[in-house]
């Protein structure tokens, strides 16, 4: 595979290795992606028989670049051009039951390959001149790539018990690469699932985010659910599973519906936070589920309760509690609105209100709502699509005409407090909301003068005293 090691840095490593009597290999994800012809992330793992730190220092000196040494891990890293190159000495590892931090000893190439998580990540390419580009693949990783298979070098029970994060990584790789997981590995994940509790939430989230970002994230979530991991790391999502039947009436399985919506969004957008909105859009259905003899199953208010759950769910998962969380919260709250519009006569006032509340996120909301249509009834699906297109056109027409998306009411709270000489409070909010709603509903024009007069009439109807200055205007 000499021809595939094109970057000049590999030749530099080769010459320095031979000159200083080091055995050196490129190993891991870079080799896997090279064989699969995938784009790699500019990070390269270099395995050294002996001291990885010592060899890294030689390389850094030759390339006139800095080296970062991590003595506790026995690793070193240099940045050269656009590459992050990490050096590690060959080692063998053993683990205690209460930690994923290994006890490390010096080892040979085979020892190091044996400690790797999966066969497809255990392949190495020699960088020494006498065997430059030779593939060392003791566990048939090349075969597993051809057969699209995730398998562990060791017994999978031992692999996952030693480092439980590897359970998440197995599922993540299966999802990213669209590979199957070896049945014995899936059984081992299910057997060792409780070991995930010793892994930090931050590390779990890192793997979960990569699953969410995959081309078809449902693959990963199905594995997480089937092995029992999802119940441990994201119980609110696992609780969506199940169908209940009373008097012959059943509701749909909201877990599998959510996965379908997530995949539908993934086809249309790479925005990971829009994908999280898809994951959480029905998250409150289990707690709002009710059975009515006439209506059947209902989930009234699940959008409102779901929006209130979002901050806690983000905190539990270690997701950021910032504008990304607020974006997801907004979409969960509003996700039914365009669907309701598509079922009724679409009025300008309803569209104005939707545009005002969605603001700059209206396109994302429409993608989510479109993805939320998962009915298998062809007639219903066709009818909905036609109505939904009408809603989208109406939104465009109203937005072009009224510019509601960035609109701010012509009367704000400061105006109200100043005119009536009152402090912040309930009355200010009532008047402000009345003016806003009157404009959105088309009762008055989006005009300062009309808004002012409406404000006066609203205050009068509330029994408030109207200042003389207001009467003169």
KEKE-105696 format. One record per residue (C-alpha): residue number from 1; residue in one letter; x, y, z. Coordinates in steps of 0.25 Angstrom, whole numbers, plus 5000, padded with zeros to 4 digits. Each point is the difference from the previous one (the first is absolute). Example, Ala and Ser with C-alpha at 12.3 -4.5 7.8 and 13.67 -1.06 7.14 Angstrom:
2
{1; 'A'; {5049; 4982; 5031}};
{2; 'S'; {5006; 5014; 4998}};
//
This chain:
473
{1; 'X'; {5000; 5000; 5000}};
{2; 'X'; {5012; 5009; 4998}};
{3; 'X'; {4993; 5008; 4989}};
{4; 'X'; {4989; 5004; 5011}};
{5; 'X'; {5010; 5006; 5009}};
{6; 'X'; {5002; 5013; 4992}};
{7; 'X'; {5001; 5010; 5010}};
{8; 'X'; {5015; 5004; 5001}};
{9; 'X'; {5000; 5000; 5015}};
{10; 'X'; {4999; 4985; 4999}};
{11; 'X'; {5014; 4999; 4993}};
{12; 'X'; {5005; 5009; 5010}};
{13; 'X'; {4996; 4991; 5012}};
{14; 'X'; {5005; 4988; 4992}};
{15; 'X'; {5014; 5006; 4999}};
{16; 'X'; {5001; 5005; 5014}};
{17; 'X'; {4995; 4986; 5005}};
{18; 'X'; {5011; 4993; 4992}};
{19; 'X'; {5011; 5010; 5004}};
{20; 'X'; {4997; 4998; 5015}};
{21; 'X'; {4996; 4986; 5000}};
{22; 'X'; {4985; 5001; 5003}};
{23; 'X'; {4989; 4991; 4995}};
{24; 'X'; {4989; 5009; 4996}};
{25; 'X'; {4986; 4998; 4995}};
{26; 'X'; {4988; 5008; 4996}};
{27; 'X'; {4988; 4993; 5007}};
{28; 'X'; {4985; 5002; 5003}};
{29; 'X'; {4989; 5009; 4993}};
{30; 'X'; {5010; 5006; 4990}};
{31; 'X'; {5003; 4986; 4994}};
{32; 'X'; {4985; 4996; 5000}};
{33; 'X'; {4996; 5012; 4993}};
{34; 'X'; {5011; 4999; 4990}};
{35; 'X'; {4996; 4986; 4996}};
{36; 'X'; {4985; 5004; 5000}};
{37; 'X'; {5004; 5013; 4992}};
{38; 'X'; {4993; 5008; 5010}};
{39; 'X'; {5004; 5015; 5003}};
{40; 'X'; {5008; 4999; 5013}};
{41; 'X'; {5000; 5011; 5011}};
{42; 'X'; {5014; 5004; 4998}};
{43; 'X'; {5004; 4993; 5013}};
{44; 'X'; {5011; 4988; 4999}};
{45; 'X'; {5003; 4990; 5010}};
{46; 'X'; {5015; 4996; 5000}};
{47; 'X'; {5004; 4987; 5008}};
{48; 'X'; {5014; 4999; 5004}};
{49; 'X'; {5007; 4987; 5005}};
{50; 'X'; {5007; 5007; 5012}};
{51; 'X'; {4998; 5014; 5005}};
{52; 'X'; {4989; 5008; 4992}};
{53; 'X'; {5004; 5013; 5007}};
{54; 'X'; {5015; 4998; 4996}};
{55; 'X'; {4997; 4998; 4986}};
{56; 'X'; {4990; 5012; 5000}};
{57; 'X'; {5011; 5009; 5005}};
{58; 'X'; {5009; 4996; 4989}};
{59; 'X'; {4989; 5002; 4990}};
{60; 'X'; {4997; 5014; 5006}};
{61; 'X'; {5014; 5004; 5000}};
{62; 'X'; {5002; 4996; 4985}};
{63; 'X'; {4987; 5007; 4996}};
{64; 'X'; {5003; 5012; 5008}};
{65; 'X'; {4987; 4999; 5007}};
{66; 'X'; {4995; 4999; 5015}};
{67; 'X'; {4997; 4987; 5007}};
{68; 'X'; {4990; 4999; 5010}};
{69; 'X'; {5003; 4988; 5010}};
{70; 'X'; {4990; 4993; 5009}};
{71; 'X'; {5008; 4992; 5009}};
{72; 'X'; {4989; 4994; 5008}};
{73; 'X'; {4995; 4994; 4987}};
{74; 'X'; {5013; 4997; 4994}};
{75; 'X'; {4996; 5008; 4987}};
{76; 'X'; {5005; 5012; 4993}};
{77; 'X'; {4994; 5009; 4989}};
{78; 'X'; {5005; 5009; 4989}};
{79; 'X'; {4993; 5009; 4991}};
{80; 'X'; {5006; 5000; 4986}};
{81; 'X'; {4993; 5008; 4989}};
{82; 'X'; {4986; 4996; 5001}};
{83; 'X'; {5003; 4986; 5007}};
{84; 'X'; {4999; 4997; 5014}};
{85; 'X'; {5009; 4988; 5002}};
{86; 'X'; {5000; 4992; 5013}};
{87; 'X'; {5011; 4991; 5005}};
{88; 'X'; {4998; 4988; 5009}};
{89; 'X'; {5010; 4989; 5004}};
{90; 'X'; {4995; 4986; 4998}};
{91; 'X'; {4993; 4995; 5013}};
{92; 'X'; {4991; 4989; 5006}};
{93; 'X'; {4989; 5004; 5010}};
{94; 'X'; {4992; 4994; 5011}};
{95; 'X'; {4988; 5006; 5007}};
{96; 'X'; {4994; 5001; 5014}};
{97; 'X'; {4985; 4997; 5001}};
{98; 'X'; {4997; 5014; 5006}};
{99; 'X'; {5008; 5009; 4989}};
{100; 'X'; {5002; 5001; 4986}};
{101; 'X'; {5014; 5005; 5002}};
{102; 'X'; {5009; 4988; 4996}};
{103; 'X'; {5013; 4995; 5007}};
{104; 'X'; {5010; 5002; 4989}};
{105; 'X'; {5013; 4992; 4997}};
{106; 'X'; {5009; 5001; 4989}};
{107; 'X'; {4997; 4990; 4989}};
{108; 'X'; {5002; 4996; 4985}};
{109; 'X'; {4992; 5003; 4988}};
{110; 'X'; {4991; 4988; 5002}};
{111; 'X'; {4997; 5004; 5014}};
{112; 'X'; {4996; 5014; 4996}};
{113; 'X'; {4991; 4995; 4988}};
{114; 'X'; {4994; 4990; 5010}};
{115; 'X'; {4996; 5012; 5010}};
{116; 'X'; {4993; 5007; 4988}};
{117; 'X'; {4985; 5001; 5001}};
{118; 'X'; {4996; 4994; 4986}};
{119; 'X'; {5007; 4992; 4989}};
{120; 'X'; {4998; 5011; 4990}};
{121; 'X'; {5007; 5010; 5010}};
{122; 'X'; {5012; 4990; 5003}};
{123; 'X'; {5006; 5000; 4986}};
{124; 'X'; {5014; 5006; 4998}};
{125; 'X'; {5009; 5004; 4989}};
{126; 'X'; {5015; 4999; 5001}};
{127; 'X'; {5008; 5013; 4998}};
{128; 'X'; {5014; 4994; 5001}};
{129; 'X'; {5007; 5000; 4986}};
{130; 'X'; {5002; 4985; 5000}};
{131; 'X'; {4984; 4997; 5001}};
{132; 'X'; {4995; 5014; 4996}};
{133; 'X'; {4985; 4999; 4998}};
{134; 'X'; {4998; 4986; 5004}};
{135; 'X'; {4987; 4997; 5007}};
{136; 'X'; {5000; 4993; 5013}};
{137; 'X'; {4986; 4994; 5003}};
{138; 'X'; {5000; 4989; 5010}};
{139; 'X'; {4985; 5000; 5002}};
{140; 'X'; {4995; 5001; 4986}};
{141; 'X'; {4996; 5014; 5001}};
{142; 'X'; {5001; 5001; 4985}};
{143; 'X'; {4990; 4989; 4998}};
{144; 'X'; {4990; 5006; 5010}};
{145; 'X'; {5001; 5013; 4992}};
{146; 'X'; {4996; 4992; 4987}};
{147; 'X'; {4989; 4993; 5008}};
{148; 'X'; {4996; 5013; 5007}};
{149; 'X'; {5001; 4994; 5014}};
{150; 'X'; {5003; 5006; 5014}};
{151; 'X'; {5008; 4989; 5008}};
{152; 'X'; {5010; 5001; 5012}};
{153; 'X'; {5014; 4994; 5000}};
{154; 'X'; {4998; 4994; 5014}};
{155; 'X'; {4987; 4993; 5005}};
{156; 'X'; {4990; 5011; 5000}};
{157; 'X'; {4996; 4998; 5014}};
{158; 'X'; {5014; 5003; 5004}};
{159; 'X'; {5001; 5012; 4991}};
{160; 'X'; {4988; 5007; 5005}};
{161; 'X'; {5001; 4996; 5014}};
{162; 'X'; {5015; 5006; 5000}};
{163; 'X'; {4995; 5013; 4993}};
{164; 'X'; {4985; 5002; 5000}};
{165; 'X'; {5001; 5012; 4991}};
{166; 'X'; {5004; 4990; 4989}};
{167; 'X'; {4985; 4996; 5000}};
{168; 'X'; {4996; 5014; 4996}};
{169; 'X'; {5011; 5000; 4989}};
{170; 'X'; {4996; 4987; 4994}};
{171; 'X'; {4986; 5005; 4998}};
{172; 'X'; {5005; 5014; 4995}};
{173; 'X'; {5009; 4993; 4990}};
{174; 'X'; {4989; 4991; 4995}};
{175; 'X'; {4991; 5012; 4998}};
{176; 'X'; {5011; 5009; 4994}};
{177; 'X'; {5005; 4989; 4990}};
{178; 'X'; {4987; 4993; 4998}};
{179; 'X'; {5007; 4987; 5005}};
{180; 'X'; {4993; 4988; 5008}};
{181; 'X'; {5005; 4997; 5014}};
{182; 'X'; {5004; 4986; 5003}};
{183; 'X'; {4989; 4993; 5007}};
{184; 'X'; {5009; 4995; 5011}};
{185; 'X'; {5004; 5015; 5002}};
{186; 'X'; {4986; 5004; 5001}};
{187; 'X'; {4997; 4989; 5011}};
{188; 'X'; {5013; 5005; 5007}};
{189; 'X'; {4995; 5015; 5000}};
{190; 'X'; {4986; 4995; 5006}};
{191; 'X'; {5008; 4992; 5010}};
{192; 'X'; {5009; 5012; 5004}};
{193; 'X'; {4990; 5011; 4998}};
{194; 'X'; {5001; 5004; 5015}};
{195; 'X'; {5015; 5002; 4999}};
{196; 'X'; {4996; 5013; 4992}};
{197; 'X'; {4998; 5007; 5014}};
{198; 'X'; {5015; 5001; 5002}};
{199; 'X'; {5001; 5008; 4988}};
{200; 'X'; {4999; 5016; 5001}};
{201; 'X'; {4988; 5006; 4993}};
{202; 'X'; {5009; 5009; 4992}};
{203; 'X'; {5006; 4988; 4993}};
{204; 'X'; {4987; 4993; 4998}};
{205; 'X'; {4994; 5013; 4994}};
{206; 'X'; {5012; 5001; 4990}};
{207; 'X'; {4996; 4986; 4995}};
{208; 'X'; {4986; 5004; 5000}};
{209; 'X'; {5002; 5012; 4992}};
{210; 'X'; {5007; 4992; 4989}};
{211; 'X'; {4988; 4991; 4999}};
{212; 'X'; {4991; 5012; 4999}};
{213; 'X'; {5008; 5006; 4989}};
{214; 'X'; {5001; 4987; 4992}};
{215; 'X'; {4993; 4999; 4986}};
{216; 'X'; {4990; 4990; 5006}};
{217; 'X'; {5000; 5002; 5015}};
{218; 'X'; {4988; 4991; 5003}};
{219; 'X'; {5010; 4988; 4998}};
{220; 'X'; {5008; 5004; 5012}};
{221; 'X'; {4988; 5003; 5009}};
{222; 'X'; {4994; 4986; 4997}};
{223; 'X'; {5012; 4994; 5004}};
{224; 'X'; {5001; 5008; 5013}};
{225; 'X'; {4985; 4997; 5003}};
{226; 'X'; {5001; 4985; 4997}};
{227; 'X'; {5013; 4998; 5008}};
{228; 'X'; {4994; 5008; 5012}};
{229; 'X'; {5010; 5011; 5000}};
{230; 'X'; {4990; 5010; 4996}};
{231; 'X'; {4992; 4998; 5013}};
{232; 'X'; {5012; 5003; 5008}};
{233; 'X'; {5005; 5012; 4992}};
{234; 'X'; {4988; 5007; 4995}};
{235; 'X'; {4988; 4994; 5007}};
{236; 'X'; {4990; 5010; 4996}};
{237; 'X'; {5002; 4996; 4985}};
{238; 'X'; {4999; 4985; 5004}};
{239; 'X'; {4987; 5003; 5007}};
{240; 'X'; {4993; 5003; 4987}};
{241; 'X'; {5000; 4986; 4996}};
{242; 'X'; {4988; 4991; 5000}};
{243; 'X'; {4985; 4999; 4995}};
{244; 'X'; {4988; 5000; 5009}};
{245; 'X'; {4987; 4995; 4996}};
{246; 'X'; {4986; 5002; 5007}};
{247; 'X'; {4987; 4996; 4994}};
{248; 'X'; {5007; 4997; 4987}};
{249; 'X'; {5006; 5014; 4998}};
{250; 'X'; {5015; 5001; 5000}};
{251; 'X'; {5010; 5011; 4999}};
{252; 'X'; {5013; 5000; 4991}};
{253; 'X'; {5013; 4996; 5006}};
{254; 'X'; {5006; 5014; 5003}};
{255; 'X'; {5014; 4995; 5001}};
{256; 'X'; {5000; 4994; 4986}};
{257; 'X'; {4992; 5012; 4995}};
{258; 'X'; {5011; 5009; 5006}};
{259; 'X'; {5011; 4992; 4993}};
{260; 'X'; {4993; 5002; 4987}};
{261; 'X'; {4998; 5015; 5002}};
{262; 'X'; {5015; 5001; 5003}};
{263; 'X'; {5004; 4992; 4987}};
{264; 'X'; {4991; 5009; 4992}};
{265; 'X'; {5006; 5013; 5006}};
{266; 'X'; {5014; 4994; 4998}};
{267; 'X'; {4997; 4999; 4985}};
{268; 'X'; {4997; 5014; 4999}};
{269; 'X'; {5010; 5007; 5010}};
{270; 'X'; {5013; 4998; 5006}};
{271; 'X'; {4997; 5009; 5012}};
{272; 'X'; {5002; 4992; 5012}};
{273; 'X'; {4991; 5008; 5009}};
{274; 'X'; {4988; 4999; 4990}};
{275; 'X'; {5003; 4985; 5001}};
{276; 'X'; {4999; 5001; 5016}};
{277; 'X'; {4987; 5007; 4998}};
{278; 'X'; {4995; 4988; 4992}};
{279; 'X'; {5005; 4991; 5011}};
{280; 'X'; {4993; 5008; 5011}};
{281; 'X'; {4987; 5005; 4992}};
{282; 'X'; {4991; 4989; 5007}};
{283; 'X'; {5008; 4998; 5012}};
{284; 'X'; {4988; 5004; 5009}};
{285; 'X'; {4990; 4990; 4994}};
{286; 'X'; {5002; 4989; 5011}};
{287; 'X'; {4996; 5010; 5011}};
{288; 'X'; {4989; 5006; 4992}};
{289; 'X'; {4993; 4988; 4995}};
{290; 'X'; {4986; 4998; 5003}};
{291; 'X'; {4989; 4991; 4995}};
{292; 'X'; {4986; 5006; 4996}};
{293; 'X'; {4988; 4991; 4996}};
{294; 'X'; {4997; 5009; 4988}};
{295; 'X'; {5013; 5006; 4996}};
{296; 'X'; {5008; 4988; 5003}};
{297; 'X'; {5015; 5003; 5004}};
{298; 'X'; {5004; 5014; 5002}};
{299; 'X'; {5013; 5007; 5004}};
{300; 'X'; {4994; 5014; 5002}};
{301; 'X'; {5011; 5010; 5004}};
{302; 'X'; {5011; 4991; 4997}};
{303; 'X'; {5007; 5012; 4992}};
{304; 'X'; {4999; 5009; 5012}};
{305; 'X'; {5005; 4990; 5011}};
{306; 'X'; {5011; 4995; 4990}};
{307; 'X'; {5005; 5014; 4999}};
{308; 'X'; {5001; 5002; 5015}};
{309; 'X'; {5007; 4986; 5001}};
{310; 'X'; {5011; 5004; 4990}};
{311; 'X'; {5009; 5008; 5009}};
{312; 'X'; {5001; 4989; 5010}};
{313; 'X'; {5002; 4990; 4989}};
{314; 'X'; {5012; 5008; 4995}};
{315; 'X'; {5006; 5001; 5014}};
{316; 'X'; {4999; 4985; 5002}};
{317; 'X'; {5006; 4997; 4987}};
{318; 'X'; {5011; 5011; 5002}};
{319; 'X'; {4995; 5007; 4987}};
{320; 'X'; {5002; 5015; 5000}};
{321; 'X'; {4991; 5009; 5008}};
{322; 'X'; {5000; 5011; 4990}};
{323; 'X'; {4994; 5005; 4987}};
{324; 'X'; {5000; 4986; 4995}};
{325; 'X'; {4992; 4995; 5011}};
{326; 'X'; {4990; 5012; 4998}};
{327; 'X'; {4999; 4997; 4985}};
{328; 'X'; {4996; 4985; 5003}};
{329; 'X'; {4990; 5005; 5011}};
{330; 'X'; {4994; 5009; 4990}};
{331; 'X'; {4998; 4990; 4989}};
{332; 'X'; {4994; 4990; 5010}};
{333; 'X'; {4990; 5010; 5005}};
{334; 'X'; {4996; 5004; 4986}};
{335; 'X'; {5001; 4987; 4992}};
{336; 'X'; {4985; 4998; 4999}};
{337; 'X'; {4997; 5014; 4995}};
{338; 'X'; {5003; 4998; 4985}};
{339; 'X'; {4993; 4986; 5001}};
{340; 'X'; {4987; 5006; 5006}};
{341; 'X'; {5001; 5011; 4989}};
{342; 'X'; {5000; 4990; 4989}};
{343; 'X'; {4988; 4994; 5005}};
{344; 'X'; {4992; 5012; 5001}};
{345; 'X'; {4997; 5013; 4991}};
{346; 'X'; {5013; 5008; 5001}};
{347; 'X'; {4997; 5014; 5004}};
{348; 'X'; {5010; 5011; 4999}};
{349; 'X'; {4999; 5003; 5015}};
{350; 'X'; {5004; 4985; 5003}};
{351; 'X'; {5012; 5001; 4991}};
{352; 'X'; {5004; 5014; 5006}};
{353; 'X'; {5000; 4994; 5014}};
{354; 'X'; {5008; 4988; 4996}};
{355; 'X'; {5010; 5008; 4993}};
{356; 'X'; {5001; 5009; 5012}};
{357; 'X'; {5002; 4989; 5009}};
{358; 'X'; {5009; 4992; 4992}};
{359; 'X'; {5009; 5012; 4995}};
{360; 'X'; {5013; 4996; 4993}};
{361; 'X'; {4997; 4985; 5003}};
{362; 'X'; {4988; 4999; 4991}};
{363; 'X'; {5007; 4992; 4989}};
{364; 'X'; {5005; 4990; 5011}};
{365; 'X'; {4986; 4999; 5006}};
{366; 'X'; {4994; 4997; 4986}};
{367; 'X'; {5011; 4989; 4997}};
{368; 'X'; {4997; 4993; 5014}};
{369; 'X'; {4985; 5001; 4997}};
{370; 'X'; {5001; 4994; 4986}};
{371; 'X'; {5009; 4989; 5006}};
{372; 'X'; {4989; 4997; 5011}};
{373; 'X'; {4990; 4995; 4989}};
{374; 'X'; {5003; 4985; 5001}};
{375; 'X'; {4986; 4994; 4997}};
{376; 'X'; {5000; 4988; 4991}};
{377; 'X'; {4986; 5004; 4994}};
{378; 'X'; {5003; 5005; 4986}};
{379; 'X'; {4987; 5008; 4999}};
{380; 'X'; {5003; 5007; 5013}};
{381; 'X'; {5014; 5002; 4997}};
{382; 'X'; {4997; 5006; 4986}};
{383; 'X'; {4989; 5009; 5006}};
{384; 'X'; {5009; 5005; 5011}};
{385; 'X'; {5012; 5003; 4990}};
{386; 'X'; {4990; 5009; 4991}};
{387; 'X'; {4995; 5007; 5013}};
{388; 'X'; {5014; 5002; 5005}};
{389; 'X'; {5005; 5006; 4987}};
{390; 'X'; {4989; 5010; 5001}};
{391; 'X'; {5004; 5004; 5014}};
{392; 'X'; {5015; 5002; 4995}};
{393; 'X'; {4995; 5009; 4989}};
{394; 'X'; {4991; 5008; 5009}};
{395; 'X'; {5012; 5002; 5010}};
{396; 'X'; {5008; 5005; 4988}};
{397; 'X'; {4989; 5009; 4996}};
{398; 'X'; {4997; 5006; 5014}};
{399; 'X'; {5015; 5001; 5002}};
{400; 'X'; {5003; 5008; 4987}};
{401; 'X'; {4988; 5009; 5003}};
{402; 'X'; {5001; 5002; 5015}};
{403; 'X'; {5015; 4997; 5004}};
{404; 'X'; {4995; 4994; 5013}};
{405; 'X'; {5012; 4991; 5002}};
{406; 'X'; {5008; 5011; 5006}};
{407; 'X'; {4989; 5009; 5004}};
{408; 'X'; {4999; 5007; 5013}};
{409; 'X'; {4987; 5006; 5005}};
{410; 'X'; {4999; 5016; 4999}};
{411; 'X'; {4996; 5001; 5015}};
{412; 'X'; {5009; 4994; 5010}};
{413; 'X'; {5000; 4999; 5015}};
{414; 'X'; {5008; 5012; 5002}};
{415; 'X'; {4990; 5008; 4992}};
{416; 'X'; {4989; 4995; 5009}};
{417; 'X'; {5007; 5003; 5013}};
{418; 'X'; {5004; 5014; 4996}};
{419; 'X'; {4986; 5004; 4995}};
{420; 'X'; {4992; 4995; 5012}};
{421; 'X'; {5011; 5002; 5010}};
{422; 'X'; {4999; 4986; 5005}};
{423; 'X'; {5011; 4990; 5005}};
{424; 'X'; {5003; 4987; 4993}};
{425; 'X'; {4989; 4990; 5003}};
{426; 'X'; {4987; 4992; 4995}};
{427; 'X'; {4993; 5012; 4994}};
{428; 'X'; {5012; 5003; 4991}};
{429; 'X'; {5001; 4986; 4995}};
{430; 'X'; {4985; 5000; 4997}};
{431; 'X'; {5000; 5013; 4992}};
{432; 'X'; {5013; 4996; 4992}};
{433; 'X'; {4994; 4986; 4997}};
{434; 'X'; {4987; 5006; 4995}};
{435; 'X'; {5007; 5010; 4991}};
{436; 'X'; {5008; 4988; 4994}};
{437; 'X'; {4989; 4991; 4998}};
{438; 'X'; {4991; 5011; 4994}};
{439; 'X'; {5011; 5002; 4989}};
{440; 'X'; {5002; 4985; 4998}};
{441; 'X'; {4986; 4997; 4999}};
{442; 'X'; {4998; 5012; 4990}};
{443; 'X'; {4990; 5008; 5009}};
{444; 'X'; {5009; 5012; 4998}};
{445; 'X'; {5012; 5004; 4991}};
{446; 'X'; {5014; 4998; 5003}};
{447; 'X'; {5001; 5015; 5003}};
{448; 'X'; {5005; 5009; 5012}};
{449; 'X'; {4987; 5009; 5000}};
{450; 'X'; {4990; 4988; 4999}};
{451; 'X'; {5008; 4992; 5010}};
{452; 'X'; {5000; 5013; 5010}};
{453; 'X'; {4985; 5002; 4998}};
{454; 'X'; {4997; 4985; 5003}};
{455; 'X'; {5009; 5000; 5012}};
{456; 'X'; {4992; 5012; 5006}};
{457; 'X'; {4987; 4992; 4997}};
{458; 'X'; {5005; 4988; 5007}};
{459; 'X'; {5005; 5008; 5012}};
{460; 'X'; {4986; 5006; 5001}};
{461; 'X'; {4993; 4987; 4999}};
{462; 'X'; {5009; 4995; 5012}};
{463; 'X'; {4995; 5012; 5008}};
{464; 'X'; {5013; 5007; 5000}};
{465; 'X'; {5001; 5016; 5000}};
{466; 'X'; {5004; 5006; 4987}};
{467; 'X'; {5010; 5011; 5001}};
{468; 'X'; {4996; 5014; 4994}};
{469; 'X'; {5013; 4999; 4991}};
{470; 'X'; {4994; 4987; 4994}};
{471; 'X'; {4986; 5007; 4998}};
{472; 'X'; {5007; 5011; 4992}};
{473; 'X'; {5007; 4991; 4990}};
//
